[in-house]
Amino acid sequence: MPRGGKMKEIKVVYWSGTGNTESMANMLSEAIKASGNEATLFNVSDIDKDKLLEDEIFVLGCPSMGNEELEEGEMEPFVESLEGGLSGKKVALFGSYGWGSGEWMETWSERMTNAGAEVIGTVICNEAPSGDTEAELKELASKF
């Protein structure tokens, strides 16, 4: 049980193209449950931003697309819509990438911080998540 004995429901909202980020979302969800909290997975198209912003802590996942950017059809507009309501929120970020250095995650983390959120952790992996990625996601889950 978490400190204080009350389980938190952690929403994990993600967009996945090839399935790698979805795999990470599933791993993180399991790790959150193993750490004594509840986890609920949402595809970004299935959650309302106002509902998400009711929570003090949540997770966003998106792979790197194009020139190290967030997926622009659904995830980018969703993240943009959250920016006005992030003050005092705790956010964790994750995603996979196929090439580059993972710069998109640094940019995304900085953006969330500038919008007033406390970024409690980020996890990225190249291509499909491995055992190392799973260990990093478990460590991230322990921060909730």
Disulfide bonds with the S-S distance in Angstrom:
none
